[in-house]
Amino acid sequence: MEGVFTFLGGIFGEHNHGLVLVAHLLLVAAIVIFLAKAATKRLRAVPTGMQNVMEAYLGGVIAMGKDVIGEEMARKYLPLVAAVGLFIFVSNVIGIIPGFESPTSNINVTLPLALMVFFYYNFEGIKKQGIVHYFAHFAGPVKLLAPLMFPIEIVSHVSRIVSLSFRLFGNIKGDDLFLWVLLMLVPWIAPLPAYVLLTFSALLQTFVFMILIYVYLAGAVALDEEHEKAPDPVIDTMGAV
């Protein structure tokens, strides 16, 4: 955050905020790699320590996606969702520690994450459904309304980039500013309850981003099932007559 002291900013210079942001990104990446290495260093049939924590996390991610996209697809997209979730959570939490900055409080980090999700779920949808069938879904179930529905669907999908990136960026930026002001006013003891609240917020924002990845993937790769469940109002009206 510009104007706030950080340890890495003291090394690279607070005025060079771009370099400080990159340094925090590398720090987050190093923490994530360390956690992954610690969890897989000594794999055991009965997990303990970091292996136990990581297996519980991966099991939770699968359970999260199971209700949205089915267990098979949840396992297929587990590497993406779990990796993004771990990166976002560490990025969110590191900003709670005085002297560090949350990379996710910068739109230059959250926007590429949102773009990656956007292009990936569209790519998966086109790969499974075929480009014609995939974009035909944008026209809606009623052909007469296709000229109206197609641009609305396009805008709806593009708006997901804004929604994903600005939701995460805005919430974490607000949390960082809240903590900064609180530490300036009451630096001792009083901020402790705020740390609990900010940790919960970091976890919540991570969960929201992860579940939305599953939701968008489900909408892209499960079009056939969606069409089977969605009745055609024209046919229903004719049948009723």
N, C-alpha and C positions, 0 to 999 in steps of 0.2 A: 504494500500500500504506500503510495507516494506521501512523503512527509513524515512517515513513521520510521523510527530506528529499527533496523534489523541487523543481526550479526553478520549475515552475508553482505548486507549493504555496507557495513563498516569495512568489509574487506575489499569489495569491488567499487565502492563509492555509491552513496545514496542517490546521487544525481543521475547515475546510469541505471535507470530503473529496468530497462530491457535486459541488461546483463544480470541484474539481481533476480529478475523473474526466471531467467534460464537457469540460474544457479539453484533456485528453489525447486524447479522442475527436475533437475538432475538429482537433487537431494531426495525428492519424493520417489523417483525411479530407483535410486539406490536402496531406499527403505523397503520398497515393494520387492525388489530382487532379493534382498537379505531375508525377508520373511518367507519368500518362496524357497530359498536355499535351505533355511533353517527347518522348514516343514518337510523337505524331501531328503535331508542329509542322511538320516537313519530311519528308513521306512520300516515299520513294524506291523505285525498282524493286529496287535492291540495298541492303538495309537496313544501316544503320550505327548505332553508338552505342545510345541508348535504344530506338530502333525495333527494332533487332536483338534486344535483350534481351527486349522485350515480345512480339515475334513468336515467339521461342523459347519463352517462357512460355505463350502461347496455344496453340502447337503441342503443347506438353507436356500441357496441360489436355485438348485434344481426344484425344490419344493415350491419356490416362488413362481417359477416358470411353468410348473406342471399344470396348475389350474388355468393358465393363460393359453398355452400352446401345446400342452400334452408332454408327457415325460420324455418320450423319444426325442422330440424337437428341443425340449429344454436341455437335454444332455448334449445335443448337437451344437447348440449355441452357447453352451456353458463357458468355453474358453473366453469368448468375447465378453459376455456379461460379467463373469467373475473378475476378469482382468480390469475392465473399465470400472467396476464397482470398487475394487481394491485401490486403484489409482485415485479415484475421486474421494474415497473415505480418508485415505492418508493425506491427500491434499487439503481436505476440509479441516482435519484435526490438527495438522501442523500449524495452522494459523492461530489456533487457540493458545499455543505456547508463546509467551512474550519473547520477542526478538526474532520471530519467524513470520512469514507471510504465506497465506493460502494461495497457491497458484490458481485455484478455481475462483478466486475473487477477481480474476482478470478475464475480460471477455475474449482476449486473444488465446486463452486456453480452452474455455468452454465452447466457443464457436467451432474450432476444429473438431472437438469431440462430437458436437451435434452434427456437423457435416459428415463425419465418418459414419455415424449411425444412419443418417439419411441415405447416403450412397450405398451403404451395405445392405440395408433392408430392401431397397429398390432393386439392387443387383440380385439378391436372393429371390425376390419375387419374379423377376424377369427370367432367371435361370430355371426356375421350377415351372412357371406357368407359360413361358413363351412371351415375347414382347407384345404380340398382337392381343393375346388373351389377357395379359396383365393390364395393359392400358385400356382395353375394352371394359374392364371392371370400373374404370373411372367414369364411364358414361352412365352407370347406374342400371337398375333392373328394367326400367321403362325406356324403350328406344326413343319415344317421342320427346322425352325430357333430356336426351343426351346432349344437345347443344347448350343446355343450361347447366347440367350436372358436371360436364367435363371440366370447364374452367373453375367451377367451385371446388372440385376435387383437387385440381392442380394447386390452387391457392391454399387449400387445407393442408396438403402434404408439405408445401414449402414453408408454411407457417410453423410446422413442427420444428424446423431449424431454430426459429426465433424462440419458440416456447422452451425447447430443451436448453439452449444456451443462456438465455436471459433469466430463466427461472433459477438455474444453479448459480450463475454469476451474481444476480441481484440478492439472493438470500445470503450467500456467503460473504459478499461485500458488506451487506448490512450487519451481519454478525460481527465481522471484523471491526467495523466502525463503532458498534455498540460496546465491544470489549475495550477498544482504545479509549473511548470517552470514560468508561467505568474505571479503568485503571488510572486515568488522570485524576479523577475525582476522589476515589477511595482505593488506593493501591494495595491495602492490606485487609485480609480476612473477608471483607464485604463482597469482593467479586467471586468468592468460592461457589455460592449457589448459581451464579451466572455460568460458571464453567460446566456445571451439570446440564443446564439448559442448552448451551452452545454445543456440547457433545451430542445431545439428543438431536439437535437441529442438523448437525453434520451427518449423523446416521440417517435421519429422515430424508435429507436431500439425496443421499446416495441411493437409498431404497427407491425413491421416486424415479430417478434416472434409470436405474436397472430395470424396474418393472415396465417402464415405457419402452425400453428396447425390446422386451418380450412382446409387448402389445403391438408395436409396429411390425415386428417380424411375423407375428400371428396374422395380422391383416394382409401381409404381403404374400405369404406362402400358403395360406389356408383359404384361398378364394373360392375353390370348388365347394367346400363345406359351407361357406358363407352364402353362396348362391343357392344351395340346396335348401337352406333354412329360410331364406328370404323369399316370401311369396310375391308373385306379380300381381299388383292391384288390378290391372286390366282383366286378367284371367279370372280373378276372384269375383269381380263385378259381373262378368259374363256368366259365370257359373251360378251366381246368385239369381240372375234373371232367368 
